[in-house]
C-alpha cells in the first residue's frame, strides 16, 4: 500500500493577513480555489521548489464560529530556513512576535495571525549563539 503526503490544512479568519504572513516566511501561492456553493476559499502556499508540500489556507466566507479559538488541535507547521537569525529579524521588522527566540541558533517559534504555531529550524548545523537572541525571553505560548 502506498501513501503520499498532500498538504496541511489550517483554517484562517483573515485570508489577506494570513497569506501575507506566509509570504513573509517565503511561501508563494501555488493554487487558489473559490467555491460559491460551499462558500469557502482555498489558498495553497509552499516554498519555491517544494510545491508538493503546501499548507492549505481555508477561509470560510461566513466565519468559523464554534471552532477552537486557539487553533492548536494540530500542533504546528515546521519550516527549515537558510539563516534563522535573518528570518526572525525579517519577521520582527514586519511586526511578527518571536514567541520562542532562536537563543540556540537552531530553533524559533512564531504565531500566524490565526494563532497557528510555526516552528522555524536552522538548515544544517545550529548557528553560533549571538545577541540579541541569546538574551531574549519567550513571549506567550509557542
C-alpha positions as CSV (number, residue, x, y, z in Angstrom):
1,X,0.0,0.0,0.0
2,X,1.4,3.4,-1.0
3,X,0.7,6.7,0.7
4,X,1.7,10.2,-0.4
5,X,1.7,13.5,1.7
6,X,-0.7,16.1,0.1
7,X,-0.9,19.2,2.4
8,X,-1.6,20.6,5.9
9,X,-4.9,22.5,6.2
10,X,-5.3,25.3,8.6
11,X,-8.4,27.5,9.0
12,X,-7.8,31.2,8.8
13,X,-10.0,34.1,9.9
14,X,-8.4,36.8,7.7
15,X,-7.2,35.4,4.4
16,X,-5.3,38.5,3.4
17,X,-3.4,38.8,6.6
18,X,-2.7,35.0,6.7
19,X,-1.5,35.0,3.1
20,X,0.8,38.0,3.8
21,X,2.3,36.2,6.9
22,X,3.1,33.0,4.9
23,X,4.6,35.2,2.2
24,X,6.9,36.8,4.8
25,X,8.1,33.2,5.5
26,X,9.0,32.9,1.8
27,X,6.0,30.8,0.7
28,X,4.3,31.5,-2.6
29,X,0.7,30.9,-3.7
30,X,0.6,27.7,-5.8
31,X,-3.2,27.3,-6.2
32,X,-6.4,29.2,-5.5
33,X,-9.9,27.8,-5.4
34,X,-13.1,29.6,-4.6
35,X,-16.3,27.6,-4.0
36,X,-19.5,29.7,-4.4
37,X,-21.7,26.7,-3.4
38,X,-19.6,25.8,-0.4
39,X,-18.8,29.5,0.4
40,X,-15.1,29.0,1.0
41,X,-11.7,29.8,-0.4
42,X,-8.7,27.6,-0.5
43,X,-5.2,29.1,-1.0
44,X,-2.3,26.6,-1.3
45,X,1.1,28.0,-0.4
46,X,4.6,26.4,-0.5
47,X,8.3,27.3,-0.6
48,X,9.7,27.5,-4.1
49,X,10.9,24.1,-5.2
50,X,8.6,22.4,-2.6
51,X,5.3,22.9,-4.3
52,X,4.3,19.3,-3.5
53,X,4.3,20.1,0.3
54,X,1.9,23.0,0.7
55,X,-0.1,24.5,3.5
56,X,-3.7,24.9,2.6
57,X,-5.3,28.1,4.0
58,X,-9.0,27.5,4.3
59,X,-11.2,30.6,4.6
60,X,-14.9,30.1,5.3
61,X,-16.8,33.1,3.9
62,X,-19.4,33.0,6.7
63,X,-16.9,32.7,9.5
64,X,-15.9,29.9,11.8
65,X,-18.0,30.4,15.0
66,X,-17.7,27.3,17.2
67,X,-14.2,26.3,16.1
68,X,-11.4,26.2,18.7
69,X,-10.1,29.7,19.2
70,X,-6.5,28.5,19.9
71,X,-6.0,26.6,16.6
72,X,-3.7,24.2,18.4
73,X,-5.6,21.0,17.7
74,X,-3.0,20.0,15.1
75,X,0.3,21.1,16.7
76,X,2.5,23.3,14.4
77,X,3.9,23.8,11.0
78,X,7.7,23.5,10.6
79,X,9.9,25.1,8.1
80,X,13.7,24.9,7.6
81,X,15.3,28.3,6.9
82,X,18.7,29.3,5.5
83,X,19.5,31.7,8.3
84,X,17.3,31.6,11.4
85,X,18.6,35.0,12.7
86,X,17.9,36.7,9.4
87,X,14.4,35.2,9.2
88,X,13.5,36.1,12.7
89,X,14.7,39.7,12.2
90,X,12.7,39.9,8.9
91,X,9.6,38.7,10.7
92,X,10.2,41.2,13.7
93,X,10.7,44.0,11.2
94,X,7.3,43.2,9.8
95,X,5.5,43.2,13.2
96,X,5.6,39.4,14.0
97,X,6.3,38.5,17.6
98,X,9.0,35.9,18.1
99,X,7.4,33.7,20.8
100,X,10.5,31.5,21.2
101,X,13.6,33.3,20.1
102,X,16.5,31.3,18.4
103,X,18.7,31.5,21.5
104,X,20.4,28.3,20.5
105,X,20.9,29.3,16.9
106,X,18.7,26.4,15.8
107,X,15.0,26.8,16.6
108,X,12.4,29.5,16.9
109,X,8.6,29.7,17.1
110,X,6.2,32.3,15.9
111,X,2.4,32.5,15.5
112,X,0.4,33.4,12.4
113,X,-2.4,35.9,12.5
114,X,-4.7,32.9,13.3
115,X,-2.6,31.8,16.2
116,X,-1.1,28.9,14.3
117,X,2.2,27.8,15.8
118,X,5.1,27.9,13.3
119,X,8.4,26.2,14.1
120,X,11.5,27.6,12.3
121,X,14.6,25.4,12.2
122,X,18.1,26.3,11.0
123,X,19.2,24.5,7.9
124,X,22.2,22.2,8.7
125,X,24.0,22.9,11.9
126,X,23.0,25.4,14.5
127,X,24.4,28.9,14.1
128,X,26.7,30.3,16.8
129,X,24.5,31.8,19.6
130,X,24.6,35.6,19.5
131,X,22.8,38.7,20.7
132,X,20.2,39.9,20.8
133,X,18.7,36.4,20.5
134,X,20.6,34.8,23.5
135,X,19.1,37.4,25.9
136,X,15.5,37.3,24.6
137,X,12.8,35.7,26.7
138,X,9.9,33.6,25.5
139,X,6.7,35.6,24.8
140,X,3.4,33.9,25.2
141,X,2.9,30.3,24.1
142,X,4.6,28.6,21.2
